[in-house]
Amino acid sequence: MGNEHKRWRLSECLETVVDNRGKTPPNDGHETEFQLLEVNCITGTNRKPNYALVRKYVTLETYNNWFRNGHPTKDDVIISTVGSIGEVCLFDGRGCIAQNLVALRAKSTILEGSFLFYYLCSRKVKNELLSLNISSVQPSIKVPHLLDLEIPLPPLPEQKAIAHILGSLDDKIELNRRMNKTLEAMAQALFKSWFVDFDPVIDNALAADNDIPEPLKDKAAAREALGDARKSLPEDIRQHFPCRFEFTEEMGWIPEGWEIGPIKTMGEVICGKTPPTKNIENFGEDVPFITIPDMHGKVYITQTVRKLSIIGATTQAKKYLPPNSICVSCIATPGLVAITSEPSQTNQQINTVVPFRPSGSFFCYESLSILGDLIRISGSGGSVFSNLSKGRFEQLIVLIPSIKSQEYFHTTVQPYFDKLIVNQKNNEKLAALRDTLLPKLLSGELRIPDAEKLVEEVL
């Protein structure tokens, strides 16, 4: 079946190529409805652009006048041609594209846009796109070379069926991803309420008629006003928290009995290391070797691009990290925070906190996530948060609540994190299945009805 499919040049299958090469348009500086998609917005495994990564917007005037070659429309395939070449996504009709991105619009009579998207996502084609690179400095694909790419085209109904099968897997992946965002937000909201806003402590202070510090009086008044409707926080929560505040030079008013101290009081801090790369025996398939790309957009690190051999990991045995250690990127792309899911090691750009108590790991993760936001915001302008060595990192000051309150937080959010890692691992399995189905369907190794049945069983 696959061998009978006619091969077309990509240029023959397209109605339009939107290529706004040249300078990126001026940034309006304010959020508008015209978001400017750049290469970073389409990297990763998302089928649609990642609008959370949009940093630039254009005015209506710029939208209408700057882009002489037009704009992508819904279901155009966006592909990167400079930098992270060969990254693709399906455009969903929002915004415009910057330089280094090209929009491919399929001829609807012979090519299904979503089929083209999945074809360009396949590992074999990804490697083919990488081979089109013409630059040793910054990877780059010439658009004419891209349009010379040959693509096997099954009949249009078959293309649509294949795209539907693969799309149903992506739909489930996206559903799990949204669920994980919700779970993560629930844990963050609880952490903020208990350990940033001190809601339980304020409730206890109000119940005991204790003095409320001036900076917290507005918050206390708001909680008191809501008290009749919500009866404040339940007693089983409040009993784990004090009922008074005390003043500190470092952080102002904090709950009585809680402490302020360096990160190293939360756990052992380990800075990663790369074993000698000249010895190929140091690398293999045994021990996950975490680098910064493995941390992007993850709560748990369940997959790594590289792994060490037992030999390589043993040469630096003190760098082993147990599960539920908290990794923080401190160099290059600082401020990313993620949790290990199995015994691992990292490179030297990452400092990791191994909590002294397992029941403190989720509190540690949320605390370091807030710290990670400060590290990212600080940039590289000489701030105390930039380019953090192990020594500087482990001395950063954090709030250390009572063990009792940390343990109660851990118990409360444990189901969120348990479900989160299950969803993340399921997504990896679904993505692996999606990526293996296309070549089998094109080659005839797997027929469409069989693929539909397989996917139905998996979902």
TARAGI-V915610 format. One record per residue. N is the residue number from 0. RES is the residue in one small letter. PSI is psi in radians with two decimals (* if undefined). Layout:
((N:RES:PSI) (N:RES:PSI))
This chain:
((0:m:-0.86) (1:g:-0.66) (2:n:-0.33) (3:e:-0.18) (4:h:2.27) (5:k:2.43) (6:r:2.25) (7:w:2.57) (8:r:2.48) (9:l:-0.68) (10:s:-0.51) (11:e:-0.31) (12:c:0.00) (13:l:2.50) (14:e:-0.72) (15:t:2.59) (16:v:2.02) (17:v:1.93) (18:d:1.65) (19:n:1.15) (20:r:2.70) (21:g:-2.71) (22:k:2.61) (23:t:2.41) (24:p:2.80) (25:p:2.47) (26:n:2.23) (27:d:-0.48) (28:g:-0.24) (29:h:2.68) (30:e:2.23) (31:t:3.11) (32:e:-0.15) (33:f:1.51) (34:q:2.46) (35:l:1.93) (36:l:2.23) (37:e:3.09) (38:v:-0.67) (39:n:-0.38) (40:c:-0.18) (41:i:0.12) (42:t:2.71) (43:g:-2.73) (44:t:0.14) (45:n:2.40) (46:r:-0.58) (47:k:2.87) (48:p:2.59) (49:n:1.65) (50:y:-0.28) (51:a:-0.35) (52:l:0.03) (53:v:2.28) (54:r:-0.12) (55:k:2.61) (56:y:2.71) (57:v:2.76) (58:t:2.93) (59:l:-0.69) (60:e:-0.79) (61:t:-0.72) (62:y:-0.71) (63:n:-0.55) (64:n:-0.44) (65:w:-0.69) (66:f:1.49) (67:r:-0.45) (68:n:0.18) (69:g:-2.90) (70:h:2.67) (71:p:2.68) (72:t:3.00) (73:k:2.33) (74:d:0.15) (75:d:2.61) (76:v:2.12) (77:i:2.31) (78:i:2.44) (79:s:2.42) (80:t:-0.12) (81:v:2.46) (82:g:-1.97) (83:s:1.38) (84:i:2.59) (85:g:0.16) (86:e:2.44) (87:v:2.72) (88:c:2.90) (89:l:2.16) (90:f:2.42) (91:d:0.37) (92:g:0.16) (93:r:2.23) (94:g:-2.87) (95:c:2.93) (96:i:2.48) (97:a:-3.08) (98:q:2.81) (99:n:0.10) (100:l:2.53) (101:v:2.44) (102:a:2.24) (103:l:2.10) (104:r:2.06) (105:a:2.59) (106:k:2.01) (107:s:-0.29) (108:t:-0.32) (109:i:-0.28) (110:l:2.26) (111:e:2.19) (112:g:-0.72) (113:s:-0.50) (114:f:-0.74) (115:l:-0.73) (116:f:-0.89) (117:y:-0.60) (118:y:-0.77) (119:l:-0.36) (120:c:-0.33) (121:s:2.59) (122:r:-0.74) (123:k:-0.77) (124:v:-0.62) (125:k:-0.81) (126:n:-0.64) (127:e:-0.69) (128:l:-0.72) (129:l:-0.57) (130:s:-0.24) (131:l:-0.06) (132:n:2.32) (133:i:0.03) (134:s:2.41) (135:s:-0.17) (136:v:-1.14) (137:q:2.10) (138:p:2.42) (139:s:2.44) (140:i:2.27) (141:k:2.37) (142:v:-0.74) (143:p:-0.63) (144:h:-0.68) (145:l:-0.75) (146:l:-0.25) (147:d:-0.14) (148:l:2.36) (149:e:2.46) (150:i:2.23) (151:p:2.22) (152:l:1.91) (153:p:2.96) (154:p:2.64) (155:l:-0.76) (156:p:-0.62) (157:e:-0.69) (158:q:-0.80) (159:k:-0.66) (160:a:-0.75) (161:i:-0.80) (162:a:-0.64) (163:h:-0.74) (164:i:-0.88) (165:l:-0.62) (166:g:-0.58) (167:s:-0.60) (168:l:-0.74) (169:d:-0.60) (170:d:-0.76) (171:k:-0.69) (172:i:-0.77) (173:e:-0.66) (174:l:-0.79) (175:n:-0.67) (176:r:-0.73) (177:r:-0.68) (178:m:-0.72) (179:n:-0.63) (180:k:-0.70) (181:t:-0.79) (182:l:-0.75) (183:e:-0.74) (184:a:-0.63) (185:m:-0.76) (186:a:-0.72) (187:q:-0.73) (188:a:-0.72) (189:l:-0.76) (190:f:-0.78) (191:k:-0.75) (192:s:-0.77) (193:w:-0.67) (194:f:-0.03) (195:v:-0.88) (196:d:-0.28) (197:f:0.64) (198:d:-0.80) (199:p:-0.62) (200:v:-0.72) (201:i:-0.76) (202:d:-0.77) (203:n:-0.70) (204:a:-0.71) (205:l:-0.72) (206:a:-0.59) (207:a:0.00) (208:d:0.62) (209:n:2.79) (210:d:2.44) (211:i:2.22) (212:p:2.54) (213:e:-0.80) (214:p:-0.31) (215:l:0.04) (216:k:-0.65) (217:d:-0.74) (218:k:-0.69) (219:a:-0.71) (220:a:-0.69) (221:a:-0.70) (222:r:-0.64) (223:e:-0.65) (224:a:-0.54) (225:l:-0.10) (226:g:-0.73) (227:d:-0.64) (228:a:-0.65) (229:r:-0.02) (230:k:0.56) (231:s:-2.89) (232:l:2.60) (233:p:2.69) (234:e:-0.61) (235:d:-0.30) (236:i:-0.86) (237:r:-0.45) (238:q:-0.24) (239:h:0.07) (240:f:2.65) (241:p:3.11) (242:c:0.18) (243:r:2.87) (244:f:2.74) (245:e:2.68) (246:f:2.42) (247:t:2.60) (248:e:-0.61) (249:e:-0.69) (250:m:0.11) (251:g:-2.42) (252:w:2.24) (253:i:2.83) (254:p:2.48) (255:e:2.36) (256:g:-0.29) (257:w:2.84) (258:e:2.89) (259:i:2.28) (260:g:3.06) (261:p:2.78) (262:i:-0.60) (263:k:-0.21) (264:t:-0.24) (265:m:-0.47) (266:g:3.04) (267:e:2.30) (268:v:2.19) (269:i:2.16) (270:c:2.29) (271:g:3.07) (272:k:2.55) (273:t:2.16) (274:p:2.78) (275:p:2.15) (276:t:-0.30) (277:k:-0.45) (278:n:1.77) (279:i:-0.31) (280:e:-0.24) (281:n:-0.27) (282:f:2.52) (283:g:-2.29) (284:e:0.41) (285:d:-0.89) (286:v:2.13) (287:p:2.30) (288:f:1.77) (289:i:2.23) (290:t:2.99) (291:i:-0.73) (292:p:-0.46) (293:d:-0.24) (294:m:-0.28) (295:h:2.20) (296:g:0.37) (297:k:2.51) (298:v:-0.84) (299:y:2.53) (300:i:1.79) (301:t:-0.18) (302:q:2.53) (303:t:2.61) (304:v:-0.68) (305:r:2.72) (306:k:2.68) (307:l:2.71) (308:s:2.92) (309:i:-0.65) (310:i:-0.88) (311:g:-0.73) (312:a:-0.60) (313:t:-0.51) (314:t:-0.31) (315:q:0.98) (316:a:-0.48) (317:k:-0.13) (318:k:0.01) (319:y:2.45) (320:l:2.27) (321:p:2.92) (322:p:2.64) (323:n:0.44) (324:s:2.65) (325:i:1.95) (326:c:2.39) (327:v:2.12) (328:s:2.28) (329:c:-0.09) (330:i:2.69) (331:a:-1.42) (332:t:1.45) (333:p:2.70) (334:g:-0.02) (335:l:2.45) (336:v:2.31) (337:a:2.85) (338:i:2.38) (339:t:2.54) (340:s:-0.16) (341:e:2.91) (342:p:2.23) (343:s:3.01) (344:q:2.82) (345:t:2.96) (346:n:-3.11) (347:q:-0.07) (348:q:-0.02) (349:i:2.25) (350:n:2.43) (351:t:2.39) (352:v:2.11) (353:v:1.78) (354:p:2.44) (355:f:-0.54) (356:r:2.22) (357:p:-0.58) (358:s:0.02) (359:g:0.07) (360:s:-0.70) (361:f:-0.64) (362:f:-0.76) (363:c:-0.75) (364:y:-0.83) (365:e:-0.68) (366:s:-0.80) (367:l:-0.44) (368:s:-0.72) (369:i:-0.74) (370:l:-0.66) (371:g:-0.65) (372:d:-0.73) (373:l:-0.68) (374:i:-0.76) (375:r:-0.78) (376:i:-0.61) (377:s:-0.46) (378:g:-2.52) (379:s:0.49) (380:g:0.69) (381:g:0.18) (382:s:2.76) (383:v:-0.36) (384:f:-0.08) (385:s:2.53) (386:n:1.03) (387:l:2.07) (388:s:2.97) (389:k:-0.77) (390:g:-0.74) (391:r:-0.69) (392:f:-0.83) (393:e:-0.18) (394:q:-0.09) (395:l:2.45) (396:i:2.37) (397:v:2.82) (398:l:2.34) (399:i:1.70) (400:p:3.09) (401:s:2.64) (402:i:-0.67) (403:k:-0.78) (404:s:-0.61) (405:q:-0.75) (406:e:-0.65) (407:y:-0.68) (408:f:-0.78) (409:h:-0.82) (410:t:-0.65) (411:t:-0.74) (412:v:-0.10) (413:q:-0.80) (414:p:-0.59) (415:y:-0.84) (416:f:-0.60) (417:d:-0.80) (418:k:-0.64) (419:l:-0.82) (420:i:-0.59) (421:v:-0.81) (422:n:-0.73) (423:q:-0.75) (424:k:-0.65) (425:n:-0.70) (426:n:-0.66) (427:e:-0.67) (428:k:-0.73) (429:l:-0.71) (430:a:-0.68) (431:a:-0.72) (432:l:-0.81) (433:r:-0.75) (434:d:-0.37) (435:t:-0.35) (436:l:-0.72) (437:l:-0.94) (438:p:-0.58) (439:k:-0.64) (440:l:-0.68) (441:l:-0.61) (442:s:-0.25) (443:g:-0.03) (444:e:-0.53) (445:l:2.25) (446:r:2.72) (447:i:-0.81) (448:p:-0.65) (449:d:-0.68) (450:a:-0.71) (451:e:-0.73) (452:k:-0.73) (453:l:-0.82) (454:v:-0.67) (455:e:-0.70) (456:e:-0.69) (457:v:-0.70) (458:l:*))
